[in-house]
Amino acid sequence: MAKKTILVVDDSSSLRAVVNMALTGAGYDVIEAGDGQAALNMLDGRPIAMAICDVNMPVLNGIEFVKRVKLLNAYKFMPVMMLTTESQEAKKNEGRTAGARAWMVKPFTLEQLKNAVAKLTA
C-alpha cells in the first residue's frame, strides 16, 4: 500500500522539521511549504491525504489557504488541520467556516499530532 502524503505549511522551518520527522517516523510521506501560496503551488493534482497549516504566515495566511483549497476540485475534500498558537473561538470559527476540519493549538505533543493525522486520514 502506498504511503499517504501530508502537506505541512508553516513559516517556521524548525516546526516543519519537527512535524516532518514525527510523521515520517509514523509512516507518512511529508512535503513542506513555508507559506500558503507556496503550498497552493504544490497542489498539482498529486494525491495528498491532508494538509497541516499554520494560521499566521506571510504571503498567504492559513485561513486564506483553506478557502482557496476548497475551490480546487482535486482538493476540495482534502482535510486541513490548523496547527497554530491561535486559540480564540472567533479564529477557530473563521477556520471552520473556511473549511478546516480540525484545530490544534501549539504547543502540542507529537502523540497528539500523530493521533489527529491518523483520524483525519483514515
C-alpha positions in Angstrom: 0.0 0.0 0.0 1.3 3.5 -0.9 2.2 5.9 1.8 -0.1 8.8 2.4 1.3 12.2 1.7 0.9 15.0 4.2 1.4 18.7 3.2 2.9 20.7 6.1 2.5 24.5 5.7 4.3 26.8 8.3 6.6 29.7 8.0 8.8 28.2 10.8 11.3 25.8 9.3 12.0 24.3 12.7 8.3 23.5 13.3 8.1 21.9 9.8 11.2 19.8 10.6 9.7 18.5 13.9 6.4 17.7 12.2 8.2 16.1 9.3 10.3 13.8 11.5 7.3 12.8 13.6 5.1 12.0 10.6 7.8 10.4 8.5 8.6 8.2 11.5 4.8 7.3 11.7 5.0 6.1 8.0 3.8 9.1 6.1 5.4 11.0 3.2 5.7 14.7 4.0 6.0 17.7 1.7 6.6 21.2 3.1 5.8 24.8 2.2 6.7 28.0 4.0 3.5 29.9 3.3 0.0 29.4 1.9 0.9 30.5 -1.7 3.9 28.1 -1.9 1.6 25.3 -0.7 -1.1 26.1 -3.3 1.6 25.9 -5.9 2.3 22.3 -4.8 -1.3 21.3 -5.3 -0.7 20.0 -8.8 -3.0 17.0 -8.9 -0.9 14.6 -6.9 -2.8 12.8 -4.1 -2.3 14.5 -0.8 -4.1 12.9 2.2 -4.3 16.1 4.3 -2.7 19.4 5.0 -1.5 20.7 8.3 -1.4 24.5 8.2 -0.4 27.4 10.4 -2.7 30.4 10.6 -0.3 33.4 10.7 2.1 33.3 7.8 3.5 35.8 5.3 2.3 36.0 1.6 -0.9 33.9 2.1 -2.2 33.1 5.6 -3.7 29.8 6.6 -7.3 30.8 6.6 -7.0 32.1 3.0 -5.1 29.0 2.0 -8.0 26.8 3.3 -10.5 28.9 1.4 -8.6 28.6 -1.9 -8.0 24.8 -1.4 -11.8 24.3 -1.1 -12.2 25.9 -4.5 -9.9 23.3 -6.2 -11.8 20.3 -7.5 -9.0 17.9 -6.8 -8.5 19.0 -3.2 -11.9 20.4 -2.0 -12.4 17.3 0.1 -8.8 17.1 1.5 -8.9 17.6 5.3 -7.0 20.6 6.6 -5.9 20.8 10.2 -4.8 24.2 11.5 -1.8 24.0 13.8 -1.3 27.4 15.4 -0.8 29.5 18.5 -4.3 31.0 17.9 -6.8 29.7 20.4 -9.6 32.2 20.3 -13.1 30.9 19.5 -13.6 33.6 16.8 -10.4 32.5 15.0 -11.5 28.8 15.3 -14.9 29.6 13.9 -13.3 31.5 11.0 -11.2 28.4 10.3 -14.2 26.1 10.4 -16.2 28.4 8.1 -13.3 28.4 5.7 -13.3 24.6 5.7 -10.7 23.5 8.3 -11.6 20.1 9.7 -9.5 20.3 12.9 -7.7 22.8 15.1 -4.6 22.1 17.2 -3.0 24.7 19.4 0.8 25.0 19.8 2.4 23.7 21.9 1.3 20.2 21.2 2.7 16.7 21.8 3.9 14.5 18.9 1.4 11.9 20.1 -1.5 14.4 19.8 -0.3 15.3 16.3 0.0 11.7 15.1 -3.4 10.7 16.6 -5.1 13.6 14.8 -3.4 12.8 11.5 -4.4 9.2 11.8 -8.0 10.1 12.4 -8.2 12.7 9.5 -6.5 10.4 7.0 -8.4 7.2 7.9 
